[in-house]
Amino acid sequence: MDQMGKNKAYGERPQQSQLSRESWKVFQIMAEFVEGFERLSGIWPAVSIFGSARVSRDSADYQKAEQIAYLLSESGFAVVSGGGPGIMEAANKGGYRGRAPSVGLNIELPKEQKPNEYQDVSLHFRHFFSRKVMFVKHASAYVVMPGGFGTLDEFAEILTLIQTGKTRRIPVILVNGQFWGGLLEWMRTTMCGNGTISPGDLELVQLCEEPQEVVDAIFAHYETRGFEPSISEQEILLEL
């Protein structure tokens, strides 16, 4: 095929049109970051809570997530969730009942994501990656309830960032050993056994069962230091 045939086959105008759309997308992404940074700048300290959108309101996990969030909020932590139903709603509901702000980082999805009504601060994102930065940047701890792929994604994301030194060390707490036990055992036997992670990497994760135990674990982590990031940690967070 000669050059003229190539241009006719693939078309220069559609390529330019697509490039233009992608270029303008950059400004949309920038706007999400700017709004997130500005609106969450005063939310400190905060705890991000994750879990399934499919959990019913009468489930034990929903009720436990609500109680964890309430205790955290009463202890002075803003509660940050994905803003949707299930565990996210439980977290926002518990935080809403407490004295610290309840924050929802909502995202547009074809299904499952409908903003819950328990948000003092509500942000809306189109892009997962800009939303994920907000979860990490303002979190003093991660609390991970039973969930699906999205929950696993957030769990793996924070472990990767801490392991590689791309964010500061914060408590990462799994709740419900019956749900998470198989995964933790697989990490110990298969991942460590094959050398894909180090035994010390497992120390990045804690397993808790009761709401007060979660709160106590977070305070224990910060017992010898403040919740505010150190100067060096602030530099790390700038590069997040």
C-alpha positions in Angstrom: 0.0 0.0 0.0 1.4 3.4 -1.0 1.5 6.4 1.3 -1.7 7.9 -0.2 -3.4 4.6 0.3 -2.3 4.4 3.9 -3.7 7.9 4.6 -7.0 7.0 3.0 -7.2 3.7 4.9 -6.4 5.0 8.3 -7.4 8.6 8.0 -5.6 11.6 9.4 -8.6 13.6 10.5 -10.0 10.9 12.9 -6.5 10.5 14.5 -6.3 14.2 15.0 -9.8 14.3 16.5 -9.0 11.5 18.9 -5.7 13.3 19.9 -7.7 16.5 20.5 -10.1 14.6 22.8 -7.3 13.0 24.7 -5.5 16.3 25.1 -8.6 18.0 26.6 -9.0 15.0 28.9 -5.8 16.1 30.6 -7.6 19.3 31.8 -10.5 17.2 33.2 -8.0 15.1 35.1 -6.2 18.2 36.4 -9.6 19.6 37.6 -10.3 16.4 39.6 -6.9 16.7 41.3 -7.2 20.4 42.0 -10.7 20.1 43.5 -9.7 17.0 45.5 -6.6 18.7 47.0 -8.5 21.9 47.8 -11.6 20.4 49.4 -9.7 17.7 51.4 -6.9 19.9 52.5 -8.5 20.5 55.9 -9.6 16.9 56.4 -7.0 15.6 58.9 -6.4 13.1 60.3 -8.5 10.8 58.2 -9.1 7.0 57.8 -10.1 5.5 54.5 -12.5 2.5 54.8 -13.1 0.1 51.9 -15.4 -2.8 51.3 -18.1 -4.3 49.0 -20.8 -2.3 47.5 -23.0 -5.4 47.5 -23.2 -5.9 51.3 -26.8 -5.6 52.7 -27.7 -3.2 55.5 -28.6 -6.0 57.8 -25.3 -7.9 57.4 -22.7 -8.2 60.2 -20.0 -6.6 58.0 -22.2 -3.5 57.3 -23.0 -3.1 61.0 -19.4 -3.6 62.0 -18.2 -1.1 59.4 -20.7 1.5 60.7 -19.5 1.0 64.3 -15.8 1.2 63.3 -16.5 4.5 61.4 -18.5 5.9 64.3 -15.7 5.2 66.8 -13.1 6.6 64.5 -15.2 9.8 64.0 -15.8 10.2 67.7 -12.0 9.8 68.2 -11.4 12.7 65.8 -10.7 11.0 62.5 -12.5 12.0 59.4 -14.0 8.9 57.7 -13.4 8.6 54.0 -15.2 6.0 51.8 -16.0 5.5 48.2 -19.4 7.2 48.7 -21.6 4.4 47.4 -23.8 1.7 48.9 -22.8 -1.3 51.0 -19.8 -1.0 53.2 -19.2 2.5 51.8 -22.6 3.6 53.0 -22.0 2.0 56.4 -18.7 3.8 56.7 -20.2 7.2 55.8 -23.2 6.6 58.0 -21.0 5.8 61.1 -18.8 8.8 60.3 -21.8 11.0 59.8 -23.1 10.1 63.3 -19.8 11.1 64.8 -18.2 14.4 65.4 -15.6 14.4 62.5 -16.5 14.8 58.9 -17.8 12.0 56.7 -16.3 12.1 53.2 -17.4 10.3 50.1 -15.2 10.0 47.0 -17.8 9.1 44.5 -17.2 7.8 41.0 -19.3 7.4 37.9 -19.9 3.7 37.2 -22.4 1.9 34.9 -23.9 0.1 38.0 -23.5 -0.3 41.8 -22.3 3.3 42.4 -25.1 5.5 43.7 -24.0 8.2 46.2 -25.2 7.6 49.7 -26.9 10.3 51.8 -24.4 10.3 54.7 -21.7 12.6 53.3 -20.6 15.9 54.9 -18.1 16.3 52.0 -18.9 14.8 48.6 -16.6 14.7 45.6 -17.3 13.2 42.2 -14.7 11.6 40.0 -14.6 10.1 36.5 -11.2 8.6 36.8 -10.2 5.8 39.3 -6.6 6.9 39.5 -7.2 10.5 40.6 -9.7 9.2 43.1 -7.2 6.6 44.4 -4.7 9.4 45.0 -7.2 11.1 47.3 -7.7 8.0 49.3 -4.0 7.6 50.0 -2.8 11.2 50.3 -5.1 12.1 53.2 -5.2 8.8 55.0 -3.6 8.1 58.4 -4.8 4.5 58.1 -6.6 2.1 55.8 -9.4 -0.2 57.1 -10.3 -2.9 54.6 -13.6 -4.8 55.1 -14.7 -7.8 53.0 -15.1 -6.8 49.4 -14.5 -7.7 45.7 -12.1 -6.7 43.0 -12.3 -3.0 43.8 -11.5 -3.6 47.5 -8.6 -5.9 46.5 -7.3 -3.2 44.2 -7.2 -0.6 47.0 -5.6 -3.1 49.3 -2.9 -4.0 46.9 -2.4 -0.4 45.9 -1.6 0.8 49.4 0.7 -2.2 50.2 2.6 -1.5 46.9 3.0 2.2 47.7 4.2 1.5 51.3 6.5 -1.4 50.2 8.2 0.7 47.5 8.5 3.8 49.7 6.1 5.9 47.5 4.0 6.7 50.5 4.5 6.8 54.2 4.0 3.8 56.5 0.4 3.8 57.8 -1.7 1.0 59.5 -3.4 -1.3 56.9 -6.0 -3.2 58.8 -8.1 -6.1 57.4 -11.3 -6.8 59.3 -12.9 -10.3 59.4 -10.3 -13.1 59.6 -12.8 -15.6 58.2 -13.0 -13.7 55.0 -9.3 -12.6 54.7 -7.6 -15.6 56.3 -7.2 -17.6 53.1 -5.6 -14.7 51.3 -3.1 -14.0 54.2 -2.2 -17.7 54.3 -1.6 -17.7 50.5 0.6 -14.7 50.9 2.6 -16.5 53.6 2.9 -19.8 51.9 2.9 -19.1 48.1 4.1 -15.5 47.7 6.8 -15.7 50.5 7.6 -19.3 49.5 8.3 -18.3 46.0 10.2 -15.2 47.0 7.9 -12.7 45.3 7.5 -10.8 48.6 9.6 -10.8 51.8 8.4 -12.2 55.1 8.7 -8.6 56.5 6.2 -7.4 53.9 3.5 -9.2 55.8 4.1 -7.0 58.7 2.5 -4.2 56.7 -0.9 -5.8 57.4 -2.8 -6.3 60.6 -5.9 -8.4 61.1 -8.6 -7.2 63.5 -12.1 -8.4 64.4 -13.7 -5.9 66.7 -14.4 -2.2 66.1 -12.6 -1.0 69.2 -9.6 -3.2 68.3 -9.3 -1.3 65.0 -9.3 2.1 66.7 -6.7 0.9 69.3 -4.5 -0.5 66.5 -4.4 2.9 64.8 -3.6 4.8 68.0 -0.9 2.2 68.9 0.8 2.9 65.5 1.0 6.6 66.3 1.7 6.3 70.0 5.3 7.6 69.7 4.7 10.2 66.9 2.0 12.6 65.8 -0.6 12.0 63.0 0.9 14.8 61.0 3.4 13.6 58.4 7.0 14.4 59.1 8.9 16.8 56.7 10.4 13.8 54.8 6.9 12.2 54.6 5.4 15.4 53.2 8.0 15.3 50.5 7.1 11.7 49.7 3.4 12.6 49.5 4.1 15.4 47.1 5.5 12.8 44.7 2.6 10.4 45.1 
